[in-house]
Amino acid sequence: MSQKLKNKVAVVTGGSSGIGLAIAKRFAQEGAQVAITGRNQKSIDQAIAEIGPNGLGIQGDVSKLDDLTRIYQTVADHFGKVDTLIVNAGVYVVGPLADFTEEQFDQVSDINFKGAFFSVQKALPVLNDGASVVLLSSMVNSKGIPNHAAYAATKAAVRSLARSFSVELLDRKIRVNALTPGPVNTPVFATVTDSPEGAAAMMEAMGNFTPVKRVAQPEELAAAALYLASDDSTFMLGTELLLDGGLRDL
């Protein structure tokens, strides 16, 4: 590896599986010390075994401000200041408008939107000046898709946060960008289907929607996150890097 993040410290929220884990592994390979967060301790332990000795796992819920304060204090105690923050923790809650419950709405909003907002706010005391912040959005942030109203709205909010945060943090030279994927091969499909076969069928169907006729691999998102986290993207802020297989524009 190129060691683009040598001697850097990175935090990846929701880093115990899927895109977050792929990013954490790539960052560790590139020389960074990486702290991941997640709500399930067993999943965190399994992820750290994959990340290796440069990894630190911290259990916590990004929708709870006390947890975020504790997470960043733990990172500071172990690694010091943070150079890169990947705000990846999220849930995929979908359903028809007529049947969507308040509980579902609160779940997706509290983690995807509130969690993203305060993941950045609570990180400010430990972020180095000149740090890079990457918010994980989704290509549904600008596309109407049935059953996705609440989820899409949270991801549009995340895209908006990248703009607003960038302006507010200019004086500290902290860059904030959104990484916006289309469908990705992650365990999320299993959370909204009843069987492994159903998850595989849903992933195949979503892949067929894209012009390239496949879903992305988490490692492809990790490569994009590395670009945003490294000095290769120092002139990029307040915008989004779109990796959706051409789904939005073709």
C-alpha positions as CSV (number, residue, x, y, z in Angstrom):
1,M,0.0,0.0,0.0
2,S,1.0,3.6,-0.5
3,Q,0.9,4.6,3.2
4,K,-1.0,7.7,2.4
5,L,-2.3,7.9,6.0
6,K,0.9,7.0,7.7
7,N,1.0,8.4,11.3
8,K,-2.6,9.6,10.9
9,V,-5.5,8.9,13.2
10,A,-8.9,8.0,11.8
11,V,-12.3,7.4,13.4
12,V,-15.0,5.4,11.5
13,T,-18.4,5.3,13.0
14,G,-20.4,2.2,12.1
15,G,-17.0,0.5,11.3
16,S,-17.8,-3.1,12.4
17,S,-19.3,-4.2,9.1
18,G,-20.0,-3.4,5.4
19,I,-18.6,-0.1,4.0
20,G,-17.3,1.1,7.4
21,L,-15.3,-2.0,8.0
22,A,-13.8,-1.9,4.4
23,I,-12.8,1.7,5.0
24,A,-11.3,0.9,8.4
25,K,-9.3,-2.0,7.0
26,R,-8.0,0.1,4.0
27,F,-7.0,3.0,6.3
28,A,-5.1,0.7,8.6
29,Q,-3.3,-0.8,5.6
30,E,-2.4,2.8,4.6
31,G,-0.7,3.4,7.9
32,A,-3.4,5.0,10.0
33,Q,-4.4,4.1,13.6
34,V,-8.1,3.5,13.3
35,A,-10.9,3.6,15.9
36,I,-14.2,2.1,14.9
37,T,-17.6,2.4,16.6
38,G,-20.6,0.1,16.6
39,R,-23.5,-0.9,18.8
40,N,-22.7,-4.6,19.0
41,Q,-19.6,-5.6,20.9
42,K,-19.3,-9.0,19.3
43,S,-19.3,-7.5,15.8
44,I,-16.7,-4.9,16.9
45,D,-14.4,-7.6,18.3
46,Q,-14.7,-9.6,15.0
47,A,-13.9,-6.4,13.0
48,I,-10.9,-5.5,15.1
49,A,-9.5,-9.0,14.4
50,E,-9.7,-8.2,10.7
51,I,-8.3,-4.6,11.0
52,G,-5.3,-5.7,13.0
53,P,-3.1,-4.1,15.6
54,N,-3.7,-0.6,14.4
55,G,-7.4,-0.9,15.3
56,L,-9.4,0.2,18.4
57,G,-13.0,-0.8,18.9
58,I,-15.4,1.3,20.9
59,Q,-19.0,0.3,21.7
60,G,-21.5,3.1,21.4
61,D,-24.6,4.5,19.8
62,V,-24.2,7.6,17.6
63,S,-27.7,8.7,18.4
64,K,-26.8,9.2,22.1
65,L,-24.7,12.2,22.8
66,D,-23.2,10.8,26.0
67,D,-21.9,7.9,24.0
68,L,-20.3,10.2,21.4
69,T,-18.6,12.2,24.1
70,R,-17.2,9.0,25.6
71,I,-16.1,7.6,22.2
72,Y,-14.0,10.7,21.4
73,Q,-12.5,10.8,24.8
74,T,-11.5,7.2,24.4
75,V,-9.9,7.9,21.0
76,A,-8.1,10.9,22.5
77,D,-6.8,8.8,25.4
78,H,-5.4,6.1,23.1
79,F,-4.4,8.0,19.9
80,G,-4.5,11.7,20.6
81,K,-6.0,14.1,18.0
82,V,-8.0,12.9,15.0
83,D,-7.0,13.5,11.3
84,T,-9.9,11.9,9.6
85,L,-13.5,11.3,10.6
86,I,-15.7,8.9,8.6
87,V,-19.4,9.4,9.6
88,N,-20.7,6.1,8.3
89,A,-23.1,4.7,11.0
90,G,-26.6,4.4,9.6
91,V,-29.6,2.2,9.3
92,Y,-31.6,1.2,6.2
93,V,-35.3,1.5,7.2
94,V,-37.7,1.4,4.3
95,G,-41.5,1.0,3.9
96,P,-44.5,2.4,2.2
97,L,-45.6,5.9,3.2
98,A,-49.1,4.7,4.3
99,D,-47.7,2.1,6.8
100,F,-44.5,3.8,8.0
101,T,-44.6,4.1,11.8
102,E,-43.3,6.8,14.1
103,E,-40.9,4.3,15.6
104,Q,-39.4,3.6,12.2
105,F,-39.2,7.3,11.4
106,D,-37.5,8.1,14.7
107,Q,-35.0,5.2,14.2
108,V,-33.8,6.2,10.8
109,S,-33.8,9.9,11.7
110,D,-32.0,9.5,15.0
111,I,-29.2,7.5,13.6
112,N,-28.8,8.7,10.0
113,F,-29.4,12.5,10.6
114,K,-29.1,13.3,14.3
115,G,-26.3,10.8,14.6
116,A,-24.3,12.3,11.7
117,F,-24.8,15.9,13.0
118,F,-23.6,15.2,16.5
119,S,-20.9,12.8,15.4
120,V,-19.2,15.8,13.8
121,Q,-20.1,18.3,16.6
122,K,-18.8,16.2,19.4
123,A,-15.6,15.4,17.4
124,L,-14.6,19.1,17.1
125,P,-12.5,19.3,20.2
126,V,-10.4,16.3,19.1
127,L,-10.2,17.0,15.3
128,N,-6.9,18.5,14.1
129,D,-7.0,21.7,12.1
130,G,-6.8,20.6,8.5
131,A,-8.7,17.3,9.2
132,S,-10.9,15.6,6.7
133,V,-14.5,14.7,7.5
134,V,-16.4,12.4,5.2
135,L,-20.2,11.9,5.6
136,L,-21.8,8.8,4.0
137,S,-24.8,9.8,2.0
138,S,-26.7,7.8,-0.7
139,M,-27.7,8.4,-4.3
140,V,-31.3,8.4,-3.1
141,N,-30.5,11.8,-1.7
142,S,-31.7,13.3,-5.0
143,K,-34.0,10.6,-6.5
144,G,-37.5,9.6,-5.7
145,I,-37.8,5.8,-5.0
146,P,-40.9,4.1,-3.6
147,N,-40.7,3.1,0.1
148,H,-37.6,5.2,0.6
149,A,-39.1,8.6,1.7
150,A,-37.7,8.8,5.2
151,Y,-34.4,7.1,4.5
152,A,-33.8,9.3,1.4
153,A,-34.7,12.4,3.4
154,T,-32.0,11.6,6.0
155,K,-29.4,11.1,3.3
156,A,-30.3,14.4,1.6
157,A,-29.9,16.0,5.0
158,V,-26.4,14.5,5.3
159,R,-25.5,15.9,1.9
160,S,-26.7,19.3,3.1
161,L,-24.6,19.0,6.2
162,A,-21.4,18.6,4.1
163,R,-22.1,22.1,2.7
164,S,-23.0,23.8,5.9
165,F,-20.2,22.2,8.0
166,S,-17.6,23.1,5.3
167,V,-18.5,26.8,5.6
168,E,-18.5,26.8,9.4
169,L,-15.2,25.0,9.6
170,L,-13.2,26.9,7.0
171,D,-11.3,28.9,9.6
172,R,-9.9,25.6,10.9
173,K,-9.2,24.3,7.3
174,I,-11.3,21.2,8.1
175,R,-12.7,19.8,4.9
176,V,-16.1,18.1,4.9
177,N,-17.4,16.1,1.9
178,A,-20.1,13.5,1.2
179,L,-19.4,10.1,-0.2
180,T,-22.5,9.1,-2.1
181,P,-22.8,5.4,-3.1
182,G,-25.4,3.5,-5.0
183,P,-26.2,-0.1,-4.0
184,V,-23.3,-1.8,-2.3
185,N,-22.7,-5.5,-1.4
186,T,-23.1,-5.3,2.3
187,P,-25.1,-7.2,5.0
188,V,-27.8,-4.5,4.8
189,F,-29.9,-6.5,2.4
190,A,-30.3,-9.2,5.0
191,T,-31.9,-6.7,7.4
192,V,-34.8,-6.0,5.1
193,T,-35.5,-9.5,3.7
194,D,-36.5,-12.8,5.3
195,S,-33.9,-15.1,4.0
196,P,-30.4,-15.3,2.4
197,E,-32.1,-16.1,-0.9
198,G,-34.3,-13.0,-0.5
199,A,-31.2,-10.8,0.3
200,A,-29.4,-12.2,-2.8
201,A,-32.4,-11.6,-5.0
202,M,-32.8,-8.0,-3.8
203,M,-29.1,-7.3,-4.3
204,E,-29.2,-8.7,-7.8
205,A,-32.3,-6.6,-8.6
206,M,-30.7,-3.4,-7.3
207,G,-27.5,-4.2,-9.3
208,N,-29.6,-4.6,-12.5
209,F,-31.0,-1.1,-12.0
210,T,-27.5,0.3,-12.5
211,P,-26.1,0.9,-16.0
212,V,-23.1,-1.3,-15.1
213,K,-25.5,-4.1,-14.0
214,R,-23.9,-4.8,-10.6
215,V,-23.7,-3.4,-7.1
216,A,-20.5,-1.9,-5.8
217,Q,-18.1,-3.8,-3.6
218,P,-17.2,-2.2,-0.2
219,E,-13.6,-2.0,-1.2
220,E,-14.5,0.4,-4.0
221,L,-16.1,2.7,-1.5
222,A,-13.0,2.4,0.7
223,A,-10.8,3.5,-2.1
224,A,-13.0,6.6,-2.6
225,A,-12.9,7.3,1.1
226,L,-9.1,7.1,1.0
227,Y,-9.0,9.8,-1.7
228,L,-11.2,12.1,0.4
229,A,-9.2,11.4,3.6
230,S,-5.8,11.9,2.1
231,D,-3.9,15.0,0.8
232,D,-5.0,14.0,-2.8
233,S,-8.3,15.8,-2.2
234,T,-7.1,19.0,-0.5
235,F,-8.9,21.2,-3.0
236,M,-12.2,19.4,-2.5
237,L,-14.8,20.5,0.1
238,G,-18.5,20.9,0.6
239,T,-19.3,18.6,-2.3
240,E,-20.0,14.9,-2.9
241,L,-18.1,12.1,-4.6
242,L,-20.7,9.9,-6.4
243,L,-20.1,6.2,-6.8
244,D,-23.4,4.8,-8.1
245,G,-22.6,2.8,-11.3
246,G,-24.2,5.6,-13.3
247,L,-27.6,5.1,-11.7
248,R,-28.3,8.8,-11.1
249,D,-27.3,10.2,-14.5
250,L,-27.4,7.5,-17.1
